[in-house]
Each structure stands twice: as C-alpha cells, then as structure tokens.
Amino acid sequence: MPSQEHGKLASSRPANPARGEAAVRVGGADLVLRPSFAALVAAEQELGPLFALVERAASGALGIGELVALFWHCLAARPEGLTREAFGEGVAAGGLAKATPALRVLLGQILGGR
C-alpha cells in the first residue's frame, strides 16, 4: 500500500490497462483506479445510475465532486492517512485536463465492461 513520504504520497505499482485500470496523479504519486464491480456499486449508490453519470460526462455536465467521488470509490488502494477531502484537493490541484484520461478509461469500462 502506498505510504506518505516527506508530505507526498508514495507511488504504488503502475496501472494495468489490461485490467481496465487507470492512474490519477495526486500529491506527486500516481494512484491506481480500478473500476471493480464493488467500486462501481459503491459509486452508483452515492452518485445515482452510472449510465446517467456517463451521459452527464458526455454532455460536459459532470461536476468535479462527481468525478472525485467516482475516482475515490475506484481507488485500488487508499494510501494510509489519505482523506477524501485531501484526495479531492489533489485531483483539483492537478487540473481537470490531467484527470480526463483516467475518467475516459473508467467511463469506457462502465459502458463496455472488460
């Protein structure tokens, strides 16, 4: 599991695209996002139907809170001490343009499966 080193998150293993994984850079570390069934169910319980989420994303109406929630639920491993608020701040600090490739991968997995 990643740990914090000198105020930055330590990177874990790289994302495996063959498993439908993506990575998002937060606090200087690449965190692996894995859209497992359990992760997507948890995201859907919080955000509502995932197909509606995909539609909002396609129309440019996906909010940053929704993006962070989806990413949070899909984290393969949460670094010790990382709070959702700090994670959200890290995603926002990295910029939406840098988060978009990971979002595309997750949305593709929601629509197409593995």
C-alpha positions as CSV (number, residue, x, y, z in Angstrom):
1,M,0.0,0.0,0.0
2,P,1.4,3.4,-0.8
3,S,2.6,5.5,2.1
4,Q,3.4,9.1,2.7
5,E,7.0,10.2,2.4
6,H,8.0,13.7,3.3
7,G,4.4,15.0,2.9
8,K,4.0,13.4,-0.5
9,L,2.2,10.2,-1.4
10,A,4.5,7.3,-2.4
11,S,3.5,5.7,-5.7
12,S,2.3,2.1,-5.8
13,R,2.5,-0.2,-8.8
14,P,1.6,1.2,-12.2
15,A,-1.9,0.9,-13.6
16,N,-2.6,-2.1,-15.7
17,P,-4.7,-1.2,-18.7
18,A,-5.4,-4.9,-19.4
19,R,-7.4,-4.9,-16.2
20,G,-9.2,-1.7,-17.1
21,E,-7.1,0.3,-14.7
22,A,-6.1,4.0,-15.0
23,A,-4.0,6.2,-12.9
24,V,-4.5,9.7,-11.5
25,R,-1.7,11.8,-10.1
26,V,-2.3,13.2,-6.6
27,G,0.3,14.6,-4.2
28,G,3.1,13.6,-6.5
29,A,2.0,10.0,-6.8
30,D,0.2,8.0,-9.4
31,L,-2.7,6.3,-7.7
32,V,-4.3,3.3,-9.4
33,L,-8.0,3.4,-10.2
34,R,-9.7,0.0,-10.7
35,P,-13.4,0.0,-11.7
36,S,-14.2,-3.3,-9.9
37,F,-17.9,-4.3,-9.5
38,A,-17.8,-3.4,-5.8
39,A,-16.3,0.0,-6.6
40,L,-18.9,0.8,-9.3
41,V,-21.7,-0.3,-7.0
42,A,-20.4,2.0,-4.2
43,A,-20.1,4.9,-6.7
44,E,-23.6,4.2,-8.0
45,Q,-25.0,4.2,-4.5
46,E,-23.6,7.7,-4.0
47,L,-24.0,9.2,-7.4
48,G,-27.0,7.5,-8.9
49,P,-27.2,5.4,-12.0
50,L,-23.9,5.1,-13.8
51,F,-25.4,5.5,-17.2
52,A,-26.7,8.9,-16.2
53,L,-23.2,9.8,-15.0
54,V,-21.8,8.8,-18.4
55,E,-24.4,10.9,-20.1
56,R,-23.6,13.9,-17.8
57,A,-19.9,13.4,-18.7
58,A,-20.6,13.2,-22.4
59,S,-22.6,16.5,-22.3
60,G,-20.0,18.3,-20.2
61,A,-22.2,18.4,-17.2
62,L,-20.2,16.2,-14.9
63,G,-19.3,18.1,-11.7
64,I,-15.9,17.8,-10.1
65,G,-17.5,16.4,-6.9
66,E,-18.9,13.6,-9.0
67,L,-15.5,13.0,-10.7
68,V,-13.8,12.8,-7.3
69,A,-16.4,10.5,-5.9
70,L,-16.1,8.1,-8.8
71,F,-12.3,8.2,-8.5
72,W,-12.4,7.7,-4.7
73,H,-14.6,4.6,-5.0
74,C,-12.3,3.2,-7.7
75,L,-9.0,3.6,-5.8
76,A,-7.3,0.2,-5.9
77,A,-5.5,1.1,-2.6
78,R,-6.0,4.1,-0.4
79,P,-2.7,5.5,0.9
80,E,-2.7,5.5,4.7
81,G,-3.9,8.8,6.0
82,L,-5.4,10.0,2.7
83,T,-8.8,11.5,3.3
84,R,-11.4,12.0,0.7
85,E,-11.1,15.8,1.1
86,A,-7.3,15.7,0.6
87,F,-7.8,13.4,-2.4
88,G,-10.3,15.8,-3.9
89,E,-8.0,18.7,-3.3
90,G,-5.1,16.8,-5.0
91,V,-7.2,16.0,-8.0
92,A,-8.3,19.6,-8.3
93,A,-4.8,20.8,-7.9
94,G,-3.6,18.6,-10.7
95,G,-6.2,20.1,-13.0
96,L,-9.2,18.6,-14.8
97,A,-7.2,18.2,-18.0
98,K,-4.9,15.7,-16.2
99,A,-7.8,13.8,-14.7
100,T,-9.6,13.4,-18.0
101,P,-7.6,10.4,-19.4
102,A,-8.4,8.4,-16.2
103,L,-12.1,9.5,-16.4
104,R,-12.2,8.3,-20.0
105,V,-10.9,4.9,-19.1
106,L,-13.4,4.5,-16.2
107,L,-16.3,5.6,-18.4
108,G,-15.2,3.2,-21.1
109,Q,-15.2,0.4,-18.5
110,I,-18.7,1.4,-17.3
111,L,-20.0,1.3,-20.9
112,G,-18.1,-1.6,-22.3
113,G,-17.1,-3.8,-19.4
114,R,-14.0,-6.0,-19.6
